[in-house]
Amino acid sequence: MFEVNDIPPIDGRELQELIAKNVQHEEFLFFRFYAGDEQDCLVPDSYTKRYECFCTACREWFTEPHSAGPASKWRMCPRCGTPIHASRWPANDRRAALAGTSFAFHFFQRGQRGEVWMTSLKVRMNPDFLDCKYAADEYARYVFFEGGARKWIWKHSLYFGDGWKPVKNCMFLHWYDMGGYRRGDFLVLPSEQELAASDLRYSQLTEALAVLHDLTGYLALYCKYPAVEYLWKMGLGDWLREREGGRGARFWMLVNLRAKTPDKLFHGLDKADIRLFRRENLGLSAALMYRTLKFAGAARPDKASVAFSRALSAVSLDWCEIVQYCDIEIRQWRKYIERQSRRAERALGTTLIEHRDYLEQLHRLGVYGDRLPDDLHEAHERLSERERRLANRGKNEKFRTRRRLLAWMKWKWGGMFIRPIDSAEEIVREGEEQNNCVAGYADRHADGDTIIMVLRKCSEPRKPWHTVEIDPVTLECRQCYAAHNHKRTPEAAEFMDKYLDHLREVTKKIRRSA
């Protein structure tokens, strides 16, 4: 068992060189007015004509004349030509200028016994740059060895003192996990020679880095279960990403990482199935559904079985309950769904949901109907219409009341007429044919909060033309649109002007009579 202090040592100079070699970041040039030295006394006012500068890239002190332009506008170092950010240099401003240069730096080291260590550092450019360019503080150490892994984090404690604390999980601590900002993680992988001579030689580290977020968690998994290597070689490395993303239960139901040989890696699957998964890029959920269907005799290694498994895993339905309710075997139900999908020219997932909804409709309506109708889509539409009628029954009572109350608002002129909307079904149909949102006003119209009218031509009384909203208090026109919410036509505009005048005359007469 390894302890935290067993990590291979690295001196400060090596660490500085390692960071500088692998990190690309913004460089700074600090400048101030040159104060001069003893010899400058012989040249009057020479000190006022130069800048004293320090570049963090070339790490040199130098002076530049004022004739080179304002130093605050320099974008490149006059000495080394490196792009820089120029900053004035009172001593207290250096720390503020360099505050945003922090980043996380992770690097690997091979131990004496074949183990691999990883060190995580918080790094920032050193405000006291005369000593060294970077200031680094360790915050995590990892060790990976055959059979397991360990992790320690640096803890600050007021009562027990600072020190390394072991933690159970080996999850990778990214820069943002440590409260960092602006910059991210810089990771230095071990060389191929170091990796080949270590306990991680078959870990597929490069492939894992391209797919996974939690690199150290994966390496810990590999150290405990070397069979992880087989998944990469079978082209199923994405399953590890899905496991990391919260599908660990499905992963362990399907994969046996304790297997010593590839043929025993999967529960209930053979080589033909694995070749199919690789060829079709099947995810964990679909693969698990495929295996379930295979056990039930409803799947074999072909594209049709993969398509059905994908569709069934993507929709949220209890297919076992559906099969039991329909008193049918799973393979027969699959054939039925595929046949209905082809007939209606709809996706398998849509057909699956439609069948579930159809069965729920039978239950809600208390209707004894065919649970496997010859035309599923037509049967579903028929029951949907029946449910809409039942749901609108109470609403239509309000609509009939409103129709009687608003009968005086009917009017005809110039080959056109206007009347209140007739029923809940009509307002839905009006919205569908006109391609607008008037159906959303049904409750407001029924409750008297607004007045929805239809404007049509006398020659085509059943064909929607314009939809009109009238304010129930002021009797002013709120909206009048043609299909697709297009502006009213000139003849409709003329009609509405005369219609509103008509409403004003009617209301005046009503007030006089009252």
N, C-alpha and C positions, 0 to 999 in steps of 0.2 A: 504494500500500500504506500502511495506517495503522499508526502507532506508538502506544505506550501513552500517551504524553504529549499526543497530539492530542485527547484527550477534552475536551469543553467544560468550562470551570471553573464551580464553584459555591461561593459563599462560605458561611461558617459559619452566618450568620443565615438564609439561604435554606434550608440543609439542616435546621436546627432546626425551621423552620416547616413544611417538607415532611414531616418525621417526625411532628411533633405533629398535623398535619392528617390523616394516613392511618393512624395506629396507635392502637388501643384497648388499654389496658393498665391494670394496677392502679396506683393512686396511693397515696402515703404521706403520713402526717402525723407528723413527728418532734416530740417534746415533751420538756421538762425543767423542773425547778423554776426559777421566775423569780428571778434573782440580784439584780435591782433596779438602780437607778442613783443618782446623787447626790441627786436630789430625793426619792427614797424614804426618805432618812434622816429627813425631816420627819414621815413617817408610820410609826410603829414597827410592826414585824412585817408590813408590807404585802407584802413579797417572799415570804413563806411561804404566801400565800393565792392565788397565781396560777401558771399554766403559761406558759412561753414556747414558742411553736409555730411550725413552718414547714410549709406545705402544698405538696407538689410540683405540685398541680393549679393553684392560684391563684398560687403562687410569692410568697407574702407572709409576713412575720413578723408575729405578733400575740400577744397575751396573753389568756388566758381564766382566769376565777376558778375556784377549786377547787369552788365550789358547783355548777358545771356537771357534776360527777361525775368519777369516775376517768378520766383521759385514755386509759388503756390499753383501756378499753371503748368508746371512741368509734368509730362506724362511718361517720360523715359529718363533713366539715369544717365547723366552726361558722361559717366565713366564707362559703364558696362553695357549700356543700351537696353537694359531690362525694363519692361513696363512697370511703373511704380505708381503709388499714391503718395503725393507730396503732403507733408504735414509740418506745421510750425513746431518748433521744439523748445518750449519750456519743459522742464523735467516732469511736471505734473501732468502734461498732456500726452506723454508717451503711453502711459497705461490706458488712457481713454481711447487713443487711436488704435491700440492693439487689442482692445477688449473683444472685438468681433472676429479675431483670428483663431479662436479656439476650435478644435476638432478632435475627433476620436481616432486613435491609431492602434491597430491590432496587428501583431506579428507572431509568427510561429518559430519555435525552436525545437530541435530534436534532442532528446535526453540521452543519457549514457546507456540506458537499458532498452532503447527502441521506442520509448514513449515520446509523445509530442506535446509540447507546452504551447499555450497561447497566452499572450499578455495583452491587456487592454489598457491604454493610456489616455488620459486627458492631456492634450497638448495645446499650447498657445505660444505665440512668439514672445520671447523673453523681453520685457521692458528694459531690463539691464543687459542689453545685447552685447556689451563688451565681454561678458563672461562666456556666453554661449547663445546660439540663435534661438533655441527652443527651451521652454520650461515644460517638463512632463511630470505628471503624477499618475501612478498606477491606481486603477479602481477595480480590476478583476484579473484573476488568474485561472486558467483551465489546464488540466492535464488529461490526455487521452491515452489509454493503454489497453492492451489486450484483455478483454473481460470487463471493462468499465471505464468510468470517467469521474473526475472530481472538479469542483469549482469553489473558489474563494472570492469574496468581495472585501474591499477595504472599508472598515466601519470606523466612524468617529464617535467616541463615547465620552461623555463628560465625567462619568463615575468610574468606568473600567479602563479608560485609556484607549488610544487608537490601536487598531490591529486587524489582522486578517480573520474573517469569519467564514467557516464552511457553510455552504448552502446545498440543499438536496438537488434542485433542478440545475441543469446545465444550459438553460436558455441563454441565447446570445443577447448581451446587453448592447443595443445600438446607442448611438449618440443621443438621439432624442429621448431614450429611456432614462438617460442621466441628466435630463434637463438642458441639453445643449441646443444651440440655435445657429443659424446662418450656414454652418458647414456640416458635413456629414461624417461618414466613416471611411477611413482609409485602411484597407486590408492588404497585408503582405503575406502571400502564400509561401509555403516552403518550396524549395527547388525540387525538380524531379528526382535528383539524386538523393536528397534528404528524405523525400517521401517514400522512395523505393526501399530505403533501408530502415523504415519505421513501422510501427504497428498500424499505420493508416495507409499502407501501400495499396490496398484493394478498396479503399473507401470511395473512389470515384469523386474525389474532392472537387475537381474542376466542374464536373457536371452538376453536382449538388449546388455549387455556388451560383450557377446560372438559373436554377429553378427555385431554390428554397430561400426563405427569409431567415429562418433560425438555423444557422450553420452549425453552431456548437451543439445544439440539441440534436441535430442529425448525426454529428460525429459521435456523440454519446450513444445514440441508438445503434450505430454501426459497431462500436466497440463491444456492446452487449450482445448484438445479434449480427454476426458477420454475414449472414444470409441476405442482408440488405443488398449486397453486391449483385445478387442474381436479378433483382428487380431492374437495376440499371441495364444489365446485359440483355434482358428480355424486352427492353424498350418501355418499361412501365414505371419509369422514374416519376412521372406526374402523380402517381398514386401517393408518393411520399409528400408531395406538395398538398394534396387534398387532405391527407392525414394531419399535416401541420395546420391546415385551415379549419379544423374542427370536426373532421370526419374520422376520428381515430377509432370509434366503435365499429364502423363499417370496415375499416382497414383490417382490424384484428379478426373480424368475422370471416374475412376472405383470405387473409395471408397468415401463414404459419412461419414466423421468422426463426423458430427453433429448429427448422428443418436442416438436415445436414446435406441434402442433395436437392437440385432444382425440381425434380419431379414430385417432391413432397412439399413444395413451398405453398401450394394452394389447396384449400379444402374443397374436394369434390370437383376439381377441374383437371382436364388432361392437356396434352401438348397441343391438340387441335384447337381447343378453346383459347389457350394462351396466344397461339399464332393469330387467331381471329381478333383477340383484344388488341394486340399490337398493330395489326393491319388497319383496324377500324378506329384506333385511338379511343378505346372505351374507358370511361371514367369509373370511379369506384361504385357509385350508386347503380349505374347501369350494369356493371359487371356482377354486382351482388344480385340484382334482379334477374339477370341471365341465369345465374346459378340456381336460383329458386325455381325459375321456369323449367330449367333442365331437370331438376329433381322431380318435378311434377309431370315430366314427359311432354312439355310444351315448347321446348327449344332445342335446337341442334346447331352446330357450328356453321351458320350461314348468315348472310347479310339481313335477310328478313327477320331472323330471330334477334339480331342486334338492334334493328330499327324498332321492333316491338318492345324490347327491353328498355331502350332509351326513352321511348314515349311513356311507358308505364312508370318508370322511375321519376320522370319529370313532373307528372301530375300527382296531386295529393288526393288519392282515393284508396279505399280499402277493397282491393280487388278480390280478396278472399271472401268477404261478406257479399259482394256482388255475385260471385260464382255460386255461393251457397243459396242466395236469394233466388237466382234464376234456375237453380237445380240443374247445373250443367258442369261439365268438366272444364278445366282451365284451357286445355288445348282446343276444345270446341268453341269456347268463348273467344279465344284469340282469333280463330278463323272467322267468327262472326264479325268482330271488330274490324279486321282487315278487309272483309267483304264490304261492309258498310262504308269504310273509308274510301275505297275505290269507287263505290257507287255514287257517293256524294261529292267525290273529288275534293276531299278534305283531309287534313293531316291526321295521323293516328292519334296524337294527343287530343285534338279537338273532338274526335269521335269518341274517345274514352270518356271525356268530360260530359259530352252530350248524352251518352248512355247512362252515366250516373245521374245526371239531372232528370232524365226521363223516368228512371225508377223512383226517384224522390218525388216527382210529380204524381205518379200513380199512388204513392203512399199518402201524400198530402190531400189529394182529391178523393181518396177512398174508392178509387176506380179499380175494378178487376180487368186489366187489359193484358195484351200479349207483352211479356217481358222481353222478348226478342223479336220485335216487329220486323217485317220484311223491308220496310223503308223507315229506318230509325229517324232520319232527319225530318221527314214529313210528320211522323207520329209525335216527335218532340215539339214541332211547331204547332200542331193541333192542340196539344195539351197546354202549351204556353198561351195560346189565344184564349182557351177556356179559363185559365187562371187570371188572365188580364180582365176578362169580363166579370168574373166573380169579384176581383179586387176593385173594379170600377163601379160595382153595383151601388154601394153607398155613396160614392162620389157623384154618380149620375143623378141621384136624388137632388143633390145640391144644384147640379147643372140645370135640371128641369125647373127648379124654383127660380134660378137666375134667368132662365130663358123667358119665363112668364113675366118677371119683373122688368126685363129689358126689352120686352116686345115693342114698346113705343119708339125704340131707337132704330127700328128697321126703316130703310129708305131706298128709293129707286129713282135714278135720273140718268139720262143720256145712254141708255143701254147697259147700265151698270147698277148693281145693288149691293147693299151692305146689311149684315145681320149679325147678332151675337153668335158665338160658337155654340154648337148644339149639345155636345156630350164629351166625356173624357176620351172616348175612342176617336172622335173627330179631331180633337186638339192634338192627339198623338199622331194621327194620320196627316194633319196639316203640317206638323213639324217635320215628318219624314219626307213628304212630297215637296215641301218648300225648302228643305235642308236648312232649317233654322232651329232655334232653341225654344220655340214657343211652348212646347210640351212641358217645359219647366215652370210655366206660369199657370198650370192647371189648378193647383191648390189655391193660389192667390185669386184666380177668377172665381172659383167656387165659393171662397170665403168673402167675396165682395171687396177685396183690396185693390182690384183692377178690373178692367173690362176688356176682354179679347173679342174682336170682331173679325169677320172675313169679308173681304171685298172681292166680288166676282163679276164676270160679264153675264148678262142675261142670256146670251147665246150658249154659254157653257156654265150652267149653274153648279155643276158638281166638280168642276176643275178648279183647284186652288190658283189664285192669281196674286193677291196681296193680303198680307196679314197686318192687322191694325190693333194697336193698344190705345185705349181711351182712359184718361184720368177720371175716376168715378166721382170726384168732388168738383173739379173745374170743368169737366167735359171737354178738355183740350186733348189734342192728339199727341201722345207720347212717342209712338213709333208707327211707321207705315213703310213696310219693305216688301219688295218682290222676292222671288226665289233667290236663295243663296245670299240673303241680306243685301241685295242690290237696291239702289235707290228707286223710289216710285217712278213710274212712267209719267210723262206729261199729262195724259188723260186721267190717270189716277190722281195726280196732284190737283187737277182742276176739280175732279169729283170731290176730293176731301175738303177743298176750300168751300165749296157750296154746301157740303154735308155739315160742316162745323157751323156755317151760318144758319142752316136749318135747325140744328140743335139749340142755338142761342134763341131763335124765334120761338121754338117750342117751350123752352124753359121760361121765357118772358110771359107767354100766355098762361103757363101754369102758375106763375107768381101772381099775375093779375087776378086769376080766378080764385086763388087762395085768399 
